[in-house]
Amino acid sequence: LIFGSGKNDNKIPNNMQGNYFRALSNGEHYIAYNLLYGADRKKLKPNDVLTFNTDQDINVDLYGKAILQDQVISNGRYRDIIRISIEF
């Protein structure tokens, strides 16, 4: 699985860059967030690859962690679009 760049990756608030790698948007404001996976919730950076060497079915648990530190934002639906590629 390859988790590509998100639509808003270049709009991460300046004070969040370095620790957060993606951004959600409502079309006007941006919120920094990370995609996390697995029981230990490792960060999935843009273009990270998850490789599985198994012939059995697997589940990949994904989580999101957003941060609003020192940000004034409006209410609304925030979203991002991330391309995911599957190679086998």
HELIX and SHEET records of a PDB file:
HELIX    1   1 ASP A    9  LYS A   11  5                                   3    
HELIX    2   2 ASN A   14  MET A   16  5                                   3    
SHEET    1   A 3 ASP A  48  VAL A  49  0                                        
SHEET    2   A 3 ILE A   2  GLY A   6 -1                                        
SHEET    3   A 3 ILE A  82  SER A  85 -1                                        
SHEET    1   B 3 ARG A  22  SER A  25  0                                        
SHEET    2   B 3 TYR A  30  TYR A  37 -1                                        
SHEET    3   B 3 LYS A  42  LEU A  44 -1                                        
SHEET    1   C 3 ARG A  22  SER A  25  0                                        
SHEET    2   C 3 TYR A  30  TYR A  37 -1                                        
SHEET    3   C 3 LEU A  62  ILE A  67 -1                                        
END                                                                             
